Amino acid sequence: GGLEPLVGTLRSPHASLRTLAAEALATTTQNHIKAQTHALESGAMGALLRVAGEDSDDEARAKALYALSCLVRGCPDAQKAFALGGGVQTVTRLIAHDGAERVRCKALVLAKHVFTQGEANMAAAVEFGAIVNASARLESEDVNCREAASRVLLDIARCVDFEKYPKAVDDFRNPNTMARIAAARATLAAMKDEDDVAANTETKVALDTLAAMFAS
């Protein structure tokens, strides 16, 4: 019976309590289908989407995104509820969040899981600007954020039906998108420190693949 009060606490007027409630929901539902099901029945999806999308506190938003990642992973019912609740639009918008970098990074991590969970999610992500928003995060100084952005872009490029969704081709071949990919690749190529090179290996592979896919 503990999930109902946790979900209720997401509506607390105190940001610190909303943050802790989201973190507790994340811990409880991660890799636990029974807890995921109970959380859905308790209204967790709508409450978490509201905090992630509308909260005035960026730490609460970041924890809500983390909780959403835990809730949808491996749970088809949660994935369906996320899509029906406008989750794809919310997470796409948060990739371009004008506040804390932490929110943008958590949104990218969640995006990697949900964008590829069905054609409808992928179509919505493209329609709401996921490619343009994620490409802008390639300019981040946070190595994890850059990696998450590059992997989201690569997942979209590999999974989207370009014939059905030509906007995806247009967004990838947009001069700003291609310039950001090129600039990020140049930055990685200029790295000399072995630790930096190692930390950016997956990002480099993703960016090189994207550049090859959309070369003129």
KOLMI-348921 format. One record per residue: residue number from 0; residue in one letter; y negated, x, z negated of N, C-alpha, C in turn. Coordinates in nm, 2 decimals, decimal comma, m for minus. Layout:
num; residuo; nyy; nxx; nzz; cayy; caxx; cazz; cyy; cxx; czz
NUM; A; Y; X; Z; Y; X; Z; Y; X; Z
...
***
This chain:
num; residuo; nyy; nxx; nzz; cayy; caxx; cazz; cyy; cxx; czz
0; G; 0,12; 0,08; 0,00; 0,00; 0,00; 0,00; m0,13; 0,08; 0,00
1; G; m0,11; 0,21; 0,02; m0,23; 0,30; 0,01; m0,32; 0,30; 0,14
2; L; m0,26; 0,26; 0,25; m0,34; 0,27; 0,38; m0,45; 0,17; 0,39
3; E; m0,43; 0,05; 0,33; m0,54; m0,05; 0,34; m0,67; 0,00; 0,27
4; P; m0,66; 0,05; 0,15; m0,79; 0,10; 0,09; m0,85; 0,23; 0,16
5; L; m0,76; 0,31; 0,22; m0,81; 0,42; 0,30; m0,89; 0,37; 0,42
6; V; m0,84; 0,28; 0,49; m0,91; 0,22; 0,60; m1,04; 0,15; 0,56
7; G; m1,03; 0,09; 0,44; m1,15; 0,02; 0,39; m1,26; 0,13; 0,35
8; T; m1,22; 0,24; 0,31; m1,31; 0,35; 0,27; m1,39; 0,40; 0,39
9; L; m1,33; 0,39; 0,51; m1,40; 0,43; 0,63; m1,53; 0,35; 0,65
10; R; m1,55; 0,24; 0,58; m1,67; 0,16; 0,59; m1,76; 0,19; 0,47
11; S; m1,73; 0,29; 0,39; m1,81; 0,32; 0,27; m1,95; 0,36; 0,32
12; P; m2,06; 0,33; 0,24; m2,19; 0,38; 0,27; m2,21; 0,53; 0,25
13; H; m2,11; 0,60; 0,19; m2,12; 0,74; 0,16; m2,05; 0,82; 0,26
14; A; m2,12; 0,91; 0,33; m2,05; 0,99; 0,44; m1,94; 1,07; 0,38
15; S; m1,96; 1,13; 0,26; m1,85; 1,21; 0,21; m1,72; 1,13; 0,19
16; L; m1,73; 1,01; 0,15; m1,61; 0,93; 0,13; m1,55; 0,89; 0,27
17; R; m1,63; 0,86; 0,37; m1,58; 0,83; 0,50; m1,51; 0,95; 0,56
18; T; m1,56; 1,07; 0,53; m1,50; 1,19; 0,58; m1,37; 1,21; 0,51
19; L; m1,36; 1,20; 0,38; m1,23; 1,22; 0,31; m1,13; 1,12; 0,35
20; A; m1,17; 0,99; 0,37; m1,08; 0,89; 0,41; m1,02; 0,92; 0,55
21; A; m1,10; 0,97; 0,64; m1,05; 1,00; 0,77; m0,95; 1,12; 0,76
22; E; m0,98; 1,22; 0,68; m0,89; 1,33; 0,66; m0,76; 1,29; 0,60
23; A; m0,77; 1,20; 0,50; m0,64; 1,15; 0,44; m0,56; 1,07; 0,54
24; L; m0,62; 1,00; 0,63; m0,55; 0,92; 0,73; m0,48; 1,02; 0,83
25; A; m0,55; 1,12; 0,86; m0,50; 1,22; 0,95; m0,37; 1,29; 0,89
26; T; m0,38; 1,33; 0,77; m0,27; 1,39; 0,70; m0,15; 1,30; 0,69
27; T; m0,18; 1,17; 0,66; m0,07; 1,07; 0,64; 0,00; 1,04; 0,76
28; T; m0,07; 1,02; 0,87; m0,01; 0,97; 1,00; 0,04; 1,08; 1,09
29; Q; 0,01; 1,21; 1,07; 0,05; 1,31; 1,16; 0,20; 1,32; 1,16
30; N; 0,26; 1,31; 1,28; 0,40; 1,32; 1,31; 0,49; 1,22; 1,22
31; H; 0,43; 1,11; 1,19; 0,50; 1,01; 1,10; 0,49; 0,87; 1,16
32; I; 0,59; 0,83; 1,23; 0,58; 0,70; 1,31; 0,56; 0,58; 1,22
33; K; 0,63; 0,58; 1,10; 0,61; 0,47; 1,01; 0,47; 0,46; 0,96
34; A; 0,41; 0,57; 0,92; 0,28; 0,57; 0,87; 0,18; 0,53; 0,98
35; Q; 0,21; 0,58; 1,10; 0,12; 0,54; 1,22; 0,12; 0,39; 1,24
36; T; 0,24; 0,33; 1,23; 0,26; 0,19; 1,25; 0,18; 0,11; 1,14
37; H; 0,20; 0,16; 1,01; 0,13; 0,09; 0,90; m0,02; 0,11; 0,91
38; A; m0,07; 0,22; 0,96; m0,21; 0,24; 0,98; m0,27; 0,15; 1,08
39; L; m0,19; 0,13; 1,19; m0,24; 0,04; 1,29; m0,25; m0,10; 1,24
40; E; m0,15; m0,14; 1,16; m0,15; m0,28; 1,11; m0,26; m0,30; 1,01
41; S; m0,31; m0,19; 0,95; m0,42; m0,19; 0,85; m0,56; m0,19; 0,92
42; G; m0,56; m0,18; 1,05; m0,69; m0,17; 1,12; m0,75; m0,04; 1,14
43; A; m0,66; 0,07; 1,13; m0,72; 0,20; 1,13; m0,78; 0,24; 1,27
44; M; m0,72; 0,19; 1,38; m0,77; 0,23; 1,51; m0,92; 0,19; 1,53
45; G; m0,95; 0,06; 1,50; m1,08; 0,02; 1,52; m1,18; 0,09; 1,43
46; A; m1,14; 0,11; 1,30; m1,22; 0,17; 1,20; m1,25; 0,32; 1,24
47; L; m1,15; 0,39; 1,28; m1,17; 0,53; 1,32; m1,25; 0,54; 1,45
48; L; m1,23; 0,45; 1,54; m1,31; 0,46; 1,67; m1,46; 0,43; 1,63
49; R; m1,48; 0,34; 1,54; m1,62; 0,31; 1,50; m1,69; 0,43; 1,43
50; V; m1,61; 0,50; 1,34; m1,67; 0,62; 1,28; m1,69; 0,73; 1,38
51; A; m1,59; 0,75; 1,47; m1,61; 0,86; 1,57; m1,72; 0,83; 1,66
52; G; m1,74; 0,71; 1,70; m1,84; 0,68; 1,80; m1,98; 0,65; 1,75
53; E; m1,99; 0,60; 1,63; m2,12; 0,55; 1,58; m2,17; 0,61; 1,45
54; D; m2,09; 0,69; 1,38; m2,13; 0,74; 1,25; m2,25; 0,83; 1,26
55; S; m2,34; 0,83; 1,16; m2,46; 0,91; 1,15; m2,43; 1,05; 1,10
56; D; m2,31; 1,07; 1,05; m2,27; 1,20; 1,00; m2,17; 1,27; 1,09
57; D; m2,20; 1,39; 1,13; m2,11; 1,46; 1,23; m1,98; 1,51; 1,17
58; E; m1,98; 1,54; 1,04; m1,85; 1,58; 0,97; m1,76; 1,46; 0,97
59; A; m1,81; 1,34; 0,94; m1,73; 1,22; 0,94; m1,68; 1,19; 1,08
60; R; m1,76; 1,21; 1,18; m1,72; 1,19; 1,32; m1,60; 1,29; 1,35
61; A; m1,62; 1,41; 1,32; m1,52; 1,51; 1,35; m1,38; 1,48; 1,28
62; K; m1,39; 1,44; 1,16; m1,26; 1,40; 1,09; m1,20; 1,28; 1,15
63; A; m1,28; 1,18; 1,19; m1,23; 1,06; 1,26; m1,16; 1,10; 1,39
64; L; m1,22; 1,19; 1,46; m1,15; 1,23; 1,59; m1,02; 1,30; 1,56
65; Y; m1,02; 1,38; 1,45; m0,89; 1,45; 1,41; m0,79; 1,34; 1,37
66; A; m0,83; 1,24; 1,30; m0,74; 1,14; 1,25; m0,69; 1,06; 1,38
67; L; m0,77; 1,04; 1,47; m0,73; 0,97; 1,59; m0,63; 1,05; 1,67
68; S; m0,64; 1,18; 1,67; m0,54; 1,27; 1,74; m0,41; 1,25; 1,67
69; C; m0,41; 1,25; 1,54; m0,29; 1,24; 1,46; m0,22; 1,10; 1,48
70; L; m0,31; 1,00; 1,49; m0,26; 0,86; 1,50; m0,19; 0,83; 1,63
71; V; m0,25; 0,88; 1,74; m0,20; 0,85; 1,87; m0,08; 0,94; 1,92
72; R; m0,07; 1,06; 1,86; 0,03; 1,15; 1,91; 0,17; 1,10; 1,88
73; G; 0,25; 1,08; 1,98; 0,39; 1,04; 1,97; 0,40; 0,89; 1,93
74; C; 0,30; 0,81; 1,94; 0,30; 0,67; 1,90; 0,25; 0,58; 2,01
75; P; 0,34; 0,52; 2,09; 0,30; 0,44; 2,20; 0,21; 0,32; 2,16
76; D; 0,24; 0,26; 2,05; 0,15; 0,15; 2,01; 0,01; 0,19; 1,98
77; A; 0,00; 0,31; 1,92; m0,13; 0,36; 1,89; m0,21; 0,40; 2,02
78; Q; m0,13; 0,46; 2,11; m0,19; 0,49; 2,24; m0,24; 0,37; 2,31
79; K; m0,17; 0,26; 2,31; m0,21; 0,14; 2,37; m0,34; 0,08; 2,30
80; A; m0,33; 0,08; 2,17; m0,45; 0,03; 2,10; m0,57; 0,12; 2,12
81; F; m0,56; 0,25; 2,13; m0,67; 0,34; 2,16; m0,73; 0,30; 2,29
82; A; m0,65; 0,28; 2,40; m0,70; 0,25; 2,53; m0,77; 0,11; 2,53
83; L; m0,71; 0,02; 2,47; m0,77; m0,12; 2,46; m0,90; m0,12; 2,38
84; G; m0,91; m0,03; 2,29; m1,03; m0,03; 2,20; m1,14; 0,05; 2,26
85; G; m1,13; 0,09; 2,39; m1,24; 0,17; 2,45; m1,24; 0,31; 2,41
86; G; m1,12; 0,36; 2,36; m1,12; 0,50; 2,31; m1,14; 0,61; 2,41
87; V; m1,10; 0,58; 2,54; m1,12; 0,68; 2,64; m1,27; 0,70; 2,67
88; Q; m1,34; 0,59; 2,67; m1,49; 0,60; 2,69; m1,55; 0,67; 2,58
89; T; m1,51; 0,64; 2,46; m1,57; 0,70; 2,34; m1,55; 0,85; 2,34
90; V; m1,43; 0,89; 2,36; m1,40; 1,04; 2,35; m1,47; 1,11; 2,47
91; T; m1,48; 1,05; 2,58; m1,55; 1,11; 2,70; m1,69; 1,13; 2,67
92; R; m1,75; 1,03; 2,60; m1,89; 1,04; 2,57; m1,92; 1,15; 2,46
93; L; m1,82; 1,16; 2,37; m1,84; 1,26; 2,26; m1,82; 1,40; 2,30
94; I; m1,76; 1,42; 2,42; m1,75; 1,56; 2,47; m1,89; 1,61; 2,51
95; A; m1,98; 1,52; 2,53; m2,12; 1,56; 2,56; m2,21; 1,53; 2,44
96; H; m2,15; 1,51; 2,32; m2,23; 1,48; 2,20; m2,34; 1,58; 2,18
97; D; m2,46; 1,53; 2,14; m2,57; 1,62; 2,13; m2,59; 1,68; 1,99
98; G; m2,49; 1,66; 1,90; m2,50; 1,71; 1,77; m2,41; 1,83; 1,75
99; A; m2,33; 1,83; 1,65; m2,25; 1,94; 1,61; m2,14; 1,98; 1,71
100; E; m2,13; 2,11; 1,73; m2,03; 2,16; 1,82; m1,89; 2,12; 1,78
101; R; m1,87; 2,10; 1,65; m1,74; 2,06; 1,59; m1,69; 1,93; 1,65
102; V; m1,79; 1,84; 1,67; m1,76; 1,71; 1,72; m1,71; 1,72; 1,87
103; R; m1,78; 1,80; 1,94; m1,74; 1,82; 2,08; m1,60; 1,88; 2,10
104; C; m1,58; 1,98; 2,01; m1,44; 2,05; 2,01; m1,33; 1,95; 1,98
105; K; m1,35; 1,87; 1,87; m1,25; 1,77; 1,84; m1,23; 1,67; 1,94
106; A; m1,34; 1,63; 2,01; m1,33; 1,53; 2,12; m1,25; 1,59; 2,23
107; L; m1,26; 1,72; 2,26; m1,19; 1,78; 2,37; m1,04; 1,79; 2,34
108; V; m1,01; 1,82; 2,21; m0,87; 1,83; 2,17; m0,80; 1,69; 2,18
109; L; m0,87; 1,58; 2,14; m0,82; 1,45; 2,15; m0,81; 1,41; 2,30
110; A; m0,91; 1,45; 2,38; m0,90; 1,42; 2,52; m0,78; 1,47; 2,59
111; K; m0,74; 1,59; 2,55; m0,62; 1,65; 2,62; m0,50; 1,57; 2,59
112; H; m0,49; 1,50; 2,48; m0,37; 1,42; 2,45; m0,38; 1,28; 2,53
113; V; m0,50; 1,22; 2,53; m0,51; 1,08; 2,57; m0,54; 1,07; 2,72
114; F; m0,61; 1,16; 2,78; m0,64; 1,14; 2,92; m0,51; 1,14; 3,01
115; T; m0,41; 1,21; 2,97; m0,29; 1,21; 3,05; m0,18; 1,11; 3,01
116; Q; m0,22; 1,01; 2,92; m0,13; 0,91; 2,88; m0,14; 0,79; 2,96
117; G; m0,12; 0,80; 3,09; m0,12; 0,69; 3,18; m0,23; 0,70; 3,28
118; E; m0,21; 0,64; 3,40; m0,31; 0,64; 3,51; m0,44; 0,57; 3,47
119; A; m0,43; 0,46; 3,39; m0,55; 0,39; 3,35; m0,64; 0,48; 3,27
120; N; m0,58; 0,55; 3,17; m0,67; 0,65; 3,09; m0,73; 0,75; 3,18
121; M; m0,65; 0,81; 3,27; m0,71; 0,91; 3,36; m0,82; 0,85; 3,45
122; A; m0,80; 0,74; 3,50; m0,90; 0,67; 3,58; m1,03; 0,65; 3,50
123; A; m1,02; 0,60; 3,38; m1,13; 0,58; 3,29; m1,20; 0,70; 3,26
124; A; m1,13; 0,81; 3,23; m1,19; 0,94; 3,20; m1,27; 0,99; 3,31
125; V; m1,22; 0,98; 3,43; m1,30; 1,02; 3,55; m1,42; 0,94; 3,57
126; E; m1,40; 0,81; 3,56; m1,51; 0,71; 3,58; m1,63; 0,74; 3,48
127; F; m1,59; 0,77; 3,36; m1,70; 0,79; 3,25; m1,75; 0,93; 3,25
128; G; m1,71; 1,02; 3,34; m1,78; 1,15; 3,35; m1,71; 1,26; 3,27
129; A; m1,58; 1,25; 3,25; m1,51; 1,35; 3,17; m1,52; 1,49; 3,24
130; I; m1,51; 1,50; 3,37; m1,51; 1,63; 3,44; m1,64; 1,70; 3,42
131; V; m1,75; 1,63; 3,44; m1,89; 1,69; 3,43; m1,91; 1,72; 3,28
132; N; m1,87; 1,63; 3,19; m1,89; 1,66; 3,05; m1,81; 1,78; 3,00
133; A; m1,69; 1,79; 3,04; m1,60; 1,90; 3,00; m1,65; 2,03; 3,06
134; S; m1,69; 2,03; 3,18; m1,74; 2,15; 3,24; m1,86; 2,21; 3,17
135; A; m1,95; 2,13; 3,11; m2,06; 2,17; 3,04; m2,02; 2,25; 2,91
136; R; m1,90; 2,22; 2,86; m1,85; 2,28; 2,74; m1,80; 2,42; 2,77
137; L; m1,78; 2,46; 2,90; m1,74; 2,59; 2,93; m1,85; 2,70; 2,89
138; E; m1,97; 2,65; 2,87; m2,08; 2,73; 2,83; m2,09; 2,75; 2,68
139; S; m2,00; 2,69; 2,61; m2,00; 2,70; 2,46; m1,97; 2,85; 2,41
140; E; m2,03; 2,88; 2,30; m2,00; 3,01; 2,24; m1,87; 3,01; 2,16
141; D; m1,82; 2,89; 2,14; m1,69; 2,88; 2,06; m1,57; 2,89; 2,15
142; V; m1,49; 2,99; 2,12; m1,37; 3,02; 2,20; m1,28; 2,91; 2,21
143; N; m1,26; 2,84; 2,10; m1,17; 2,72; 2,10; m1,22; 2,61; 2,18
144; C; m1,35; 2,59; 2,18; m1,41; 2,48; 2,26; m1,40; 2,51; 2,41
145; R; m1,42; 2,64; 2,45; m1,41; 2,68; 2,59; m1,27; 2,66; 2,63
146; E; m1,17; 2,70; 2,55; m1,03; 2,68; 2,59; m0,99; 2,54; 2,60
147; A; m1,04; 2,45; 2,51; m1,01; 2,31; 2,52; m1,07; 2,25; 2,64
148; A; m1,19; 2,29; 2,67; m1,26; 2,23; 2,79; m1,18; 2,27; 2,92
149; S; m1,14; 2,40; 2,93; m1,07; 2,45; 3,05; m0,94; 2,38; 3,06
150; R; m0,87; 2,35; 2,95; m0,74; 2,29; 2,96; m0,75; 2,14; 2,99
151; V; m0,86; 2,07; 2,94; m0,88; 1,93; 2,98; m0,91; 1,92; 3,13
152; L; m0,99; 2,01; 3,18; m1,02; 2,01; 3,32; m0,90; 2,04; 3,41
153; L; m0,82; 2,13; 3,36; m0,69; 2,16; 3,44; m0,60; 2,04; 3,44
154; D; m0,59; 1,98; 3,32; m0,50; 1,86; 3,31; m0,54; 1,75; 3,40
155; I; m0,67; 1,73; 3,41; m0,72; 1,62; 3,50; m0,69; 1,66; 3,65
156; A; m0,72; 1,79; 3,68; m0,70; 1,83; 3,82; m0,56; 1,82; 3,86
157; R; m0,46; 1,85; 3,77; m0,32; 1,84; 3,80; m0,27; 1,70; 3,80
158; C; m0,33; 1,61; 3,73; m0,27; 1,48; 3,71; m0,34; 1,36; 3,78
159; V; m0,46; 1,38; 3,81; m0,53; 1,27; 3,88; m0,49; 1,25; 4,02
160; D; m0,49; 1,13; 4,07; m0,47; 1,09; 4,21; m0,60; 1,10; 4,28
161; F; m0,62; 1,21; 4,35; m0,75; 1,23; 4,42; m0,78; 1,13; 4,53
162; E; m0,67; 1,08; 4,59; m0,69; 0,99; 4,70; m0,74; 0,85; 4,64
163; K; m0,69; 0,81; 4,53; m0,73; 0,69; 4,47; m0,86; 0,70; 4,39
164; Y; m0,89; 0,82; 4,34; m1,01; 0,84; 4,26; m1,09; 0,96; 4,32
165; P; m1,16; 0,93; 4,43; m1,23; 1,04; 4,50; m1,35; 1,10; 4,41
166; K; m1,39; 1,02; 4,32; m1,50; 1,07; 4,23; m1,45; 1,20; 4,16
167; A; m1,32; 1,21; 4,13; m1,27; 1,33; 4,07; m1,30; 1,45; 4,16
168; V; m1,27; 1,44; 4,29; m1,30; 1,55; 4,38; m1,45; 1,59; 4,38
169; D; m1,53; 1,48; 4,39; m1,67; 1,50; 4,39; m1,72; 1,57; 4,27
170; D; m1,67; 1,53; 4,15; m1,71; 1,59; 4,03; m1,67; 1,74; 4,01
171; F; m1,55; 1,76; 4,06; m1,50; 1,90; 4,05; m1,58; 1,99; 4,15
172; R; m1,61; 1,94; 4,26; m1,68; 2,02; 4,36; m1,83; 2,01; 4,35
173; N; m1,88; 1,94; 4,25; m2,02; 1,94; 4,22; m2,07; 2,08; 4,20
174; P; m2,18; 2,12; 4,26; m2,23; 2,26; 4,24; m2,24; 2,30; 4,10
175; N; m2,28; 2,21; 4,01; m2,30; 2,25; 3,87; m2,16; 2,28; 3,80
176; T; m2,06; 2,19; 3,84; m1,93; 2,22; 3,78; m1,87; 2,35; 3,83
177; M; m1,88; 2,38; 3,96; m1,83; 2,50; 4,02; m1,91; 2,62; 3,96
178; A; m2,04; 2,61; 3,95; m2,12; 2,72; 3,89; m2,08; 2,75; 3,75
179; R; m2,05; 2,65; 3,67; m2,00; 2,67; 3,53; m1,87; 2,74; 3,53
180; I; m1,78; 2,70; 3,61; m1,65; 2,76; 3,62; m1,66; 2,91; 3,66
181; A; m1,75; 2,93; 3,76; m1,77; 3,07; 3,81; m1,83; 3,16; 3,70
182; A; m1,93; 3,10; 3,63; m2,00; 3,17; 3,52; m1,90; 3,21; 3,41
183; A; m1,82; 3,11; 3,37; m1,72; 3,13; 3,26; m1,62; 3,24; 3,30
184; R; m1,58; 3,24; 3,43; m1,49; 3,34; 3,47; m1,55; 3,48; 3,47
185; A; m1,68; 3,48; 3,51; m1,75; 3,61; 3,51; m1,76; 3,67; 3,37
186; T; m1,79; 3,58; 3,27; m1,80; 3,62; 3,13; m1,67; 3,67; 3,08
187; L; m1,56; 3,61; 3,12; m1,43; 3,66; 3,07; m1,40; 3,79; 3,14
188; A; m1,43; 3,80; 3,26; m1,40; 3,92; 3,34; m1,47; 4,04; 3,28
189; A; m1,59; 4,02; 3,22; m1,67; 4,13; 3,17; m1,63; 4,17; 3,03
190; M; m1,54; 4,10; 2,97; m1,50; 4,13; 2,83; m1,42; 4,26; 2,83
191; K; m1,45; 4,34; 2,73; m1,39; 4,47; 2,71; m1,30; 4,48; 2,59
192; D; m1,34; 4,41; 2,48; m1,26; 4,41; 2,36; m1,13; 4,35; 2,38
193; E; m1,02; 4,42; 2,34; m0,89; 4,37; 2,36; m0,86; 4,23; 2,29
194; D; m0,92; 4,22; 2,17; m0,90; 4,10; 2,09; m0,97; 3,98; 2,16
195; D; m1,09; 4,00; 2,22; m1,16; 3,90; 2,29; m1,08; 3,86; 2,42
196; V; m1,02; 3,96; 2,49; m0,95; 3,93; 2,61; m0,82; 3,85; 2,57
197; A; m0,75; 3,89; 2,46; m0,63; 3,81; 2,42; m0,67; 3,67; 2,38
198; A; m0,78; 3,65; 2,31; m0,81; 3,52; 2,26; m0,85; 3,43; 2,38
199; N; m0,89; 3,48; 2,49; m0,93; 3,40; 2,60; m0,83; 3,39; 2,72
200; T; m0,71; 3,44; 2,69; m0,61; 3,44; 2,80; m0,58; 3,31; 2,86
201; E; m0,56; 3,20; 2,78; m0,53; 3,07; 2,83; m0,65; 3,01; 2,91
202; T; m0,77; 3,04; 2,86; m0,89; 2,99; 2,92; m0,90; 3,06; 3,06
203; K; m0,87; 3,19; 3,07; m0,88; 3,26; 3,20; m0,78; 3,20; 3,30
204; V; m0,66; 3,18; 3,25; m0,56; 3,12; 3,35; m0,60; 2,99; 3,40
205; A; m0,65; 2,90; 3,31; m0,69; 2,77; 3,35; m0,81; 2,77; 3,45
206; L; m0,91; 2,86; 3,42; m1,03; 2,87; 3,51; m0,99; 2,93; 3,64
207; D; m0,90; 3,03; 3,64; m0,86; 3,09; 3,77; m0,79; 2,98; 3,86
208; T; m0,71; 2,90; 3,79; m0,63; 2,80; 3,86; m0,73; 2,69; 3,92
209; L; m0,83; 2,65; 3,84; m0,93; 2,56; 3,89; m1,01; 2,61; 4,01
210; A; m1,05; 2,74; 3,99; m1,12; 2,80; 4,10; m1,04; 2,80; 4,23
211; A; m0,92; 2,83; 4,22; m0,83; 2,84; 4,34; m0,81; 2,70; 4,40
212; M; m0,80; 2,60; 4,31; m0,77; 2,46; 4,36; m0,89; 2,41; 4,44
213; F; m1,01; 2,44; 4,40; m1,13; 2,38; 4,45; m1,22; 2,48; 4,53
214; A; m1,16; 2,59; 4,57; m1,23; 2,69; 4,66; m1,27; 2,62; 4,79
215; S; m1,38; 2,65; 4,84; m1,43; 2,59; 4,97; m1,35; 2,65; 5,08
***
